[in-house]
Amino acid sequence: MAIKTGLLGGSFDPVHRAHIALADTAMRALRLAGVELIPAAQPWQRKPLAASPEHRLAMLELAVDGHPGLRVNPIEIQRGGPTYTMDTLRNLPSGTGYCWILGADQLHNFCSWRDWREIAERVELAVAQRPGAPLEPPLALRQHLDRLNRRLATLPFEPVAISSTLIRQRIARGESTDGLLDVAVAHYIEQNGLYRAPAA
């Protein structure tokens, strides 16, 4: 496989240890030149995000610190508006091979993405197991990859039962997030009063 750059998109609301572990795993397993973490501005398939783009960017920068090869790409936040993967790919530098990293839950919904066929033509796809989500691609995607003579790369990533939703719920209830967040990210959340339950 030629040297490529990995792309890991998401809301990162907040970024947690499983996100960073996935990026590190993909970089090693696929022998990538690096992995860019791309926070969404406004994911079109999701409710409004809890933290501002500025806070989510700041937390990502803290989380990738000390992880060689990982960097934050703010392209979607700078563009603003609804986040569509194809728009992002069209705006990335040409002449570089890219690999889009996704969880099995995203793989399941992949054919609902705007311009999903073109996405599969522009980038390699690498999927990691998520609890409760099958690794089998949707039939339409599998047939499209067959026509392209492409394969779906599978990452050797042990499913981790961590989610940003769980972390937000724990913080709102005043519960511990030990082991779920980078220490610097946890400190940032506390300092800035993020994800706390609204005052009664």
C-alpha positions as CSV (number, residue, x, y, z in Angstrom):
1,M,0.0,0.0,0.0
2,A,1.3,3.4,-1.0
3,I,2.0,5.9,1.8
4,K,-1.2,7.8,2.5
5,T,-2.6,10.3,5.0
6,G,-5.3,9.1,7.3
7,L,-8.4,11.2,7.8
8,L,-10.6,10.8,10.9
9,G,-13.6,12.9,11.0
10,G,-16.1,13.4,13.8
11,S,-17.8,15.8,16.2
12,F,-15.2,15.2,18.9
13,D,-17.7,16.6,21.5
14,P,-15.5,15.9,23.4
15,V,-12.5,14.0,22.0
16,H,-11.8,11.0,24.1
17,R,-9.1,8.3,24.5
18,A,-10.7,5.9,22.0
19,H,-10.5,8.5,19.2
20,I,-6.8,8.9,19.8
21,A,-6.2,5.2,20.1
22,L,-8.0,4.6,16.8
23,A,-5.9,7.3,15.0
24,D,-2.7,5.7,16.4
25,T,-3.8,2.2,15.5
26,A,-4.7,3.2,11.9
27,M,-1.3,5.0,11.5
28,R,0.6,1.9,12.5
29,A,-1.6,-0.8,10.9
30,L,-1.9,1.0,7.5
31,R,1.6,2.5,7.6
32,L,0.2,6.0,7.1
33,A,2.4,9.1,6.9
34,G,0.1,10.6,9.5
35,V,-3.5,11.0,10.6
36,E,-5.5,14.3,10.5
37,L,-8.4,14.6,12.9
38,I,-11.1,16.7,11.3
39,P,-13.7,18.1,13.6
40,A,-17.1,18.7,12.0
41,A,-18.6,22.2,11.9
42,Q,-22.3,21.2,11.9
43,P,-22.9,17.4,11.3
44,W,-26.0,17.3,9.1
45,Q,-27.2,14.0,10.5
46,R,-26.9,15.0,14.1
47,K,-28.4,17.4,16.7
48,P,-26.5,20.6,17.4
49,L,-23.3,20.0,19.2
50,A,-22.8,20.8,22.9
51,A,-19.4,22.5,22.8
52,S,-18.4,25.4,20.4
53,P,-16.1,24.8,17.5
54,E,-13.4,26.8,19.3
55,H,-13.6,24.5,22.4
56,R,-13.6,21.3,20.4
57,L,-10.6,22.5,18.4
58,A,-8.7,23.4,21.6
59,M,-9.5,20.0,23.2
60,L,-8.3,18.2,20.0
61,E,-5.0,20.1,20.1
62,L,-4.5,19.0,23.7
63,A,-5.4,15.4,22.9
64,V,-2.9,15.0,20.0
65,D,0.0,16.6,21.8
66,G,2.6,14.0,22.4
67,H,1.3,11.7,19.6
68,P,3.7,12.0,16.7
69,G,2.0,11.9,13.3
70,L,-1.4,13.1,14.6
71,R,-2.6,16.6,13.8
72,V,-5.8,18.6,13.8
73,N,-7.2,19.8,10.5
74,P,-9.8,22.6,11.1
75,I,-10.9,22.7,7.4
76,E,-14.6,21.9,8.2
77,I,-14.9,24.4,11.0
78,Q,-13.2,27.1,8.9
79,R,-15.7,26.4,6.1
80,G,-18.7,26.5,8.5
81,G,-22.2,25.3,7.8
82,P,-23.4,21.7,7.4
83,T,-20.5,19.2,7.2
84,Y,-20.4,17.0,4.2
85,T,-17.4,14.6,3.7
86,M,-17.3,15.1,0.0
87,D,-16.9,18.9,0.3
88,T,-13.9,18.3,2.6
89,L,-12.3,15.8,0.3
90,R,-12.6,18.3,-2.7
91,N,-10.9,21.0,-0.6
92,L,-7.9,18.9,0.6
93,P,-4.6,19.2,-1.3
94,S,-4.4,17.1,-4.4
95,G,-1.5,14.8,-5.1
96,T,-1.8,13.0,-1.8
97,G,-3.4,9.6,-1.2
98,Y,-6.0,9.6,1.5
99,C,-7.5,6.9,3.7
100,W,-10.8,7.7,5.5
101,I,-11.0,6.0,8.9
102,L,-14.4,5.2,10.2
103,G,-16.1,3.1,12.9
104,A,-18.4,0.2,12.1
105,D,-21.4,2.3,13.1
106,Q,-20.5,4.9,10.4
107,L,-19.9,2.1,7.9
108,H,-23.5,0.9,8.5
109,N,-24.8,4.3,7.5
110,F,-22.2,5.1,4.8
111,C,-24.6,4.8,1.9
112,S,-26.7,7.6,3.4
113,W,-23.8,10.0,3.1
114,R,-24.0,12.6,0.3
115,D,-22.0,11.5,-2.7
116,W,-20.9,8.3,-1.0
117,R,-20.0,6.7,-4.3
118,E,-17.5,9.5,-5.1
119,I,-16.1,9.3,-1.6
120,A,-15.4,5.6,-2.1
121,E,-13.7,6.5,-5.4
122,R,-11.5,9.3,-3.9
123,V,-10.2,7.6,-0.8
124,E,-9.4,4.2,0.7
125,L,-11.8,3.2,3.4
126,A,-10.6,1.7,6.7
127,V,-13.1,0.5,9.3
128,A,-12.7,-0.2,13.1
129,Q,-15.0,-2.3,15.1
130,R,-17.5,-0.5,17.4
131,P,-19.6,-2.3,20.1
132,G,-22.8,-3.6,18.7
133,A,-22.1,-2.7,15.1
134,P,-21.3,-5.3,12.4
135,L,-18.1,-4.9,10.3
136,E,-20.0,-6.1,7.2
137,P,-20.4,-3.2,4.7
138,P,-23.8,-2.4,3.2
139,L,-24.5,-4.4,0.0
140,A,-24.4,-1.3,-2.2
141,L,-21.0,-0.2,-0.9
142,R,-19.6,-3.7,-1.2
143,Q,-20.8,-3.9,-4.8
144,H,-19.4,-0.4,-5.6
145,L,-16.0,-1.3,-4.1
146,D,-15.9,-4.5,-6.2
147,R,-16.5,-2.5,-9.3
148,L,-13.6,-0.2,-8.3
149,N,-11.4,-3.2,-7.5
150,R,-11.0,-1.7,-4.0
151,R,-11.0,-3.5,-0.7
152,L,-12.3,-2.3,2.7
153,A,-9.4,-2.3,5.1
154,T,-10.1,-3.6,8.6
155,L,-8.2,-2.2,11.5
156,P,-7.0,-4.4,14.4
157,F,-8.8,-2.3,17.0
158,E,-10.4,-3.8,20.1
159,P,-13.9,-2.4,20.5
160,V,-14.0,0.2,23.3
161,A,-17.2,1.1,25.1
162,I,-16.4,4.8,25.3
163,S,-18.6,7.5,23.6
164,S,-18.7,11.3,23.7
165,T,-22.4,10.9,24.7
166,L,-21.5,8.8,27.8
167,I,-18.8,11.3,28.8
168,R,-21.2,14.3,28.5
169,Q,-23.8,12.5,30.5
170,R,-21.3,11.6,33.3
171,I,-20.1,15.2,33.4
172,A,-23.7,16.5,33.6
173,R,-24.3,14.2,36.5
174,G,-21.1,15.2,38.3
175,E,-19.6,11.7,37.8
176,S,-16.0,10.7,37.2
177,T,-14.6,10.5,33.7
178,D,-11.3,8.9,34.9
179,G,-9.7,6.8,32.1
180,L,-12.0,8.1,29.4
181,L,-10.3,11.5,28.6
182,D,-6.8,12.7,28.2
183,V,-5.9,14.4,31.5
184,A,-5.3,17.8,29.8
185,V,-8.7,17.5,28.0
186,A,-10.5,16.7,31.3
187,H,-8.8,19.7,32.9
188,Y,-9.9,21.9,30.0
189,I,-13.5,20.8,30.3
190,E,-13.5,21.5,34.0
191,Q,-11.8,24.9,33.6
192,N,-14.3,26.0,31.0
193,G,-17.4,24.5,32.6
194,L,-18.3,22.4,29.6
195,Y,-21.1,19.8,29.5
196,R,-22.4,20.7,33.0
197,A,-26.1,20.3,33.6
198,P,-28.0,23.6,33.4
199,A,-28.6,25.3,36.7
200,A,-32.0,24.5,38.1
